């Protein structure tokens, strides 16, 4: 409906209003954006939503990566989600002529737009294609129902956030450890060695949640003449992953770019991660 003309969005809004007015029961947690005129509502959630303040968690992440010598690389912020990335200042060549760097990504939301996650990522230096890899910390925002004692609820909220911030600092160390980086290099080698039938790439892109237009663009990149500034040489799973990373880098919507980079990581590792389909 969102892809339809103006009537599509109106019909979608009408349907949501009807469904919520007739089926929504019990208390709801409303999350408003800080400092916005008119207190802009950005999250309409269950009263069991686990509130984790993104600010101290992000501070713990940046402090941990700094201790390991990683450097700030990129940040993506949407109305409801934020991603912070740091990179190790060391180059690797797991495959001949494939110069790589590795780093770590923190993604979180104060408004219910996804879980708190920490993932390693692989960056191909020829074209800065980026794929997010294993999820080493996934915290779904689900806890006890909100207490009627608001003072107790706020105290619990602050303690819970501090505990999670400490956990984030711990997992950063393991994700950027030399042994883990060696594993990432092996993942790239394995993907480069696995051949892919060009006639099967569109089906693979569809299974990873790419929209029809994204499937076509990624297939065009995969089937194009060898161009190291776009994708690696050879019809491999490594090239398949980079075809997705390539179109992700050209996607203006920050939230969708993160989803496509996760899809590229799933293609690289051969995992069956649930990657959100395009809206």
Secondary structure, 3 states (H helix, E strand, C coil): CCCCCHHHHHHHHHHHHHHHHHHCCCCEEEEECCCCCCCCEEEEEECCECCCCHHHHHHHHHHHHHHCCCEEEEEEECCCCEEEEEECCCCEEEECCEEEEEEEEEEECCCCCCCEEEEEEEEECCCCEEEEEEEEEEECCECCCCCCCHHHHHHHHHHHHHHHHHHHHHHHHHHCCHHHHHHHHHHHHHHHHCECCHHHHHHHHHHCCCCHHHHHHHHHHHHCCCECCCECCCCEHHHHHHHHHHHHHCCCCHHHHHHHHHHHHHHHHCCCCCCCCCC
